[in-house]
Every structure is written in structure tokens, then in C-alpha cells.
């Protein structure tokens, strides 16, 4: 599988799903359901980002040339968690 697809395109589905849920009208899902879905997606993304960061750190220690790709994946996966913190801080 191409590195761009594996480390960038597949993890980018998490922020896409998060922003799709966050931008849906309240009448469609309801306020509580929409918020819970957004929080669950952000939490799943944060846990996956933590896993990717651990894989990147292990790769750096073992001098794996793909270690920086894991760091890119971790950054992409952390976007929903950062967004939900910013949304909560703004409110």
C-alpha cells in the first residue's frame, strides 16, 4: 500500500467524520447525540494518535525510515481532539 494512503489518507477519515458530525444540523441528530458522537470520535482519534506516536517513537529508536510517517499520522489523528478542546474553550 502506498505510504501516502496508509499514513495520511486513511487517518484523515477521523477528522472528516468529526467535522461532518459537528456540522450537521441539530434537528437531524439531536444536540446530545451529536455531541456524544463528536466526543466519541475525538476520543477514538486521540487514542489512535497516541498509538501512532508510540509506534513513531519505537521506530525512531530502532532507526526505522518510516518513523516520521507515524508522526504525521499522529498529527492528523489528533485534529478532532484539539478541535473539541478549542470548541469547549470558546463556549
N, C-alpha and C positions, 0 to 999 in steps of 0.2 A: 504494500500500500504506500502511496506517495506520502512523504513526510508532511507536506502542507495539509493534506487531507486528514492525516492521522492526528497531528498535533495542533492544528489550527481550525480546520473546518468542522470537525466533529465536536470539539469543546465549545465552539461558538453557538451551538444549538441551545445551550443552557441560557446565555444572555438573551437570545432571541425569544425563547419561551417565556422568560421572566418579563421582558418588556411587552410581549404580546398579552400576557395576563394582566400586567399593570395598566395597560392602556385600554382594556376592554371596558365598556360602559358598566356602571353599577347595576343597571337593570338586567343585564344579561346573566351575570353570575351571582349577584348579591354582594354586598360590601364585605361581610365576614368571610364568605367563601373565596372571594377574590384575594383578600388579604392573606388568608391561610395558604392558598396556593402559591402566592408570591413568596411568603416566608419559607414554605417547604422547598421551593425551587432554589431560593437563595441559600438555604442551609445545605441542600444537596450539592450546590455549586461550591460552597465553601469547603465542605468535606472533600470533594473531589480535587479542589485546588490544593488542599493540604496534602493529599496523597500524591499529586503531581509534584509538589515541592519536595516531598520526601524522596520521590524517585529521582528528581533532578539533583538533589544533594548527594544521594548514593552514587549517581552517575558521575558527578564531579569528583568524588573521592576515588572512584575507580577509573578516572580519566576516559569516560565514555564520550565519544564525539557527539552523541545525541542529547547530552545533558541540557544544553541550552534550549532545546525544543521543549523539554519538560517545563522549564521555567516560563516559556511563552504560553504553554497550556495552562499553567497555574495562574498566570495573569488574566487570561481570558475567562477562566472559570470563576475567578474572584470578583468579576464585574457585578453580578447581581447582589452579592453580599455588601459591597461598597455602596451600590445604589440604594439598597434598603436602609443602610445607615444614614446616608445623605437625606433620603426622604423622611426618615424619622426625625432627624435633626432639624430639618426645615419646618416640620409641623410643630 
